[in-house]
Structure formats: structure tokens, C-alpha cells
Amino acid sequence: MAVAQRVLVIDDEPDIRELLEITLMRMGIESTSAKDVHSAIGAIKENDVDLILTDMRLPDGNGLDIVRYVAEFKPDTPIAVITAHGNMDLAIESMKSGAFDFVAKPIDIHKLRNLINHALKVKQNAAEQRSSSPDKTTEGPLTLGNSAPMQLLSKKIKKLAVSQAPVFIQGESGSGKELAARQIHILGPRAKGAFIPVNCGAIPSELMESEFFGHKKGSFTGATEDKQGFFQAANGGTLFLDEVADLPLTMQVKLLRAIQEKKVRPIGAPSELDVDVRLLSATHKSLEKMVADGEFRQDLFYRINVITLPIPTLRERHEDIPLLCTSILNRIAQNYELPAAKLDAQAKKALGLYSFPGNVRELENILERAFAMCEDDTITEDDLNLQGGSSQSVTPLNTTTIGERPEGVSLEDYLMDIERNVVEQALEETRWNRTAAAKKLGITFRALRYRLKKLGLD
């Protein structure tokens, strides 16, 4: 028989305590109560509860005192605060101090129940992770590592996963901002909900409102059917706004309101819709400078930047490169069903001395190219091509045979089509003798096998 979940309610107003206790009872949850900081700290010491709900104004102190105590001595226990209507600064301060989330007075029972359900998943998730086998990991190549910066990042991610506070992820391009956001989502109570990543810099300004909030059929020319926006798609899950600095000022105003009110209005809709999302955002730009220059709204900056998560560059954790290389090369070999390649001593030394301006993403691209070009499953320094040169003489393509890229076809698809045609032509001319075709193309046999797999020609 499952053990009933228990919640500690801390409030000096009997009516509020009764409302919270009745709500919990109807949800099948047991509750205990305290009316001030002193009795609350005693109850927290003596009892193991699954959630704490505390008012901010108490007779002998502040709810922040309880938040800080729980963060230090009961970090696995989520705590949510109840604030006066409009006191957003205090709510944000509580989340910076370790609160899971907040609810404003007058209390909206629907929002309160959602908060309770999400918060109660925190301890359950933590227990499941502790009991899971060691090989079940959410780490990927962008955050893998044993260096001090990565150990610190891992601890921060686990701590932030428990909270519902908006997190601003700061880091250079290619350092792993989206993967850090995914880990926060996976380790948190919204793991079963959707993770919706959005590249804010890739959306045309005239389509932004429709993409973010959705639209109703017939609301404008071309709206042939109802469309769900990013906020609705992420409802119950996490919305990750990558390159948030690229949002135009007009959209920043609308985004701020959606975050504050937790409501969106699709274009052409008669009323607003409630949305429940965890907001994570990232950029490689300096938002502080953009705020100072008037290019980014200060109020939006403070709202999305409740907690900052810096992502270390690969230059700051060079000792992780061998582990990263092994992981990346094994993954590439598995993806293309080819034998794993290894780095020789000179290649390892060259990577150790390289500055990696493109961070881990650049390392992945370097290794994938070298994997295709190497011979005898051994990657040499020449295969890495770190200086942009080429150790092989390859006859250039006759560009007169390449047509103009059709409108609507991405550059990546266009180049893959060209590569596929060139490879198919070489195979046909050699009667599908792969060794001869590789020689004709000026690449290794291994590189041809890699390309055949990549292009779906194997």
C-alpha cells in the first residue's frame, strides 16, 4: 500500500490554513500546519514531509527565513511560497533563495493544485533517480566530463531541476546550452511533459506572435486552420528560448505579459488561455549590455534571469577532451555501424593544444570529419585538419554541372543531394566496386563507407 504524501502548511491566518488543508484533503494528501517561523522550523526538524507551503509574512519573521533553512538542511524537499498580490519582487527573491515556486493571493485553486502536483513529483523523481542503475544517465557529449567546472555544473543543474524558477543559461556558441536546458527538464518534475526548444533568431518577425501564441483559422490571410503556439505545445512541460536576445522589442513586451500572467491569447481568439510552462532561456550575447543599450527590455531581463547558469567553455575544461573524444567517436561509429576509431598520440596532443573557439560542437564536427577520412581506424593529426588545410589532394567538382539551389530547399539538403549524385556517379562508373569508387573520388574506403551510410546508399 502506497504511503500517503504529507504537506506542511505554514500560515498565521486560520482561514488560509483551512483553505489549503481542505484543498489538500480533496487531493488525497495529508497535511500538518504551523502558524509562525519558530513552530515551522520545529515541525521541519521533527517530520519528513513531501512539500512545504509557507506564507511570506509571519508573526515572528519572514517566509524567506524558512526557504533558506529548507535549502540548507532539507534540499530535497520542495517549498513553495504564498505572496501578497503584486509582490513579485519578493516572489522572485524567494525562488533565488531556493523556493520551488510561488502562488499569489487571492489563491487560485486551479493554479494551486497544479503547483502541488508538480512539487510532489520532485521527491518522487529524486527517489527514482537514486534507485536507478548507474548506467542510466542523462549526460550527453556536450556536458560530459570530470573536470571541476563540469562537476559544479552538474550539481547546479540537479539543484535547478527541483525549482520552477526561470533560468537564464549563459554560454558561448557550441558550449551546450540546449543540452543543459534538456537536463534541467529531464531531472525535474516536468520530465514527462514536452520540451519545446525555440530558436528565437530563426523566426521571421511577422510570424513571431503566431508561432509563440498560435492563431485561429481565418484570423489572417493564410490562416487556413487553427495553429497551436509554442506556449500551448509546452503546456505542462518546459519552453526553452534559445538566442532570446534576438527577439524584437515588440515581441519582448508580449512575451513579458505571457510570463507574468501565465496566459496567452492566440491571434483571432476571443479569450485568453491558461498556460503552465517552465521557462528556460539562453543566448551567447551579453543581455546586460543590450539592456544598457536599450535593445532588450530591463523588466523582461529580470523576469527571465531569476537564476543564471553559466556554461564553461571547452578551453576551461581541457582535461575533459579525452573523455569527450572517446564518447563522440563511439557514438559516431554506432550511428554509422562502422568500427570505432582511435586517436594516435600526435592527434591527442594536437587536440590538447587547440583553443576550440566553437567549443564542444566544433570538437564534434572535427571528429566526425576525421572519422570519415582516417585509415585503419586510426585518426592522425592530419585527419583532424585543425588549421583548415587538407592533407589530401582532391580534384575539385566541376561547378558548371551544379544547378542553382531551388527555392525552399535548405542548404544542407541541397549539398547532400549534390554529394549523393557525385557518389552515385562514381559507383556507377566503377560498376559499384567500392574500392575503385573511393579511389576515383579521392577519399579513403572508410570515408566512402561513412558517406554511403550517411546518404542512405549502403
Helices and strands as residue ranges (DSSP letters): E 6-10, H 14-26, E 30-34, H 37-46, E 51-55, E 57-58, E 61-62, H 63-73, E 79-83, H 88-96, E 101-104, H 109-131, H 148-162, E 167-170, H 177-187, E 195-199, G 200-202, G 205-207, H 208-213, H 230-233, E 238-242, G 244-246, H 249-261, E 263-264, E 273-274, E 278-283, H 287-292, H 298-304, E 307-310, G 314-320, H 321-336, E 342-343, H 345-353, H 359-373, E 378-379, H 381-384, G 399-401, H 411-429, H 434-441, H 445-455
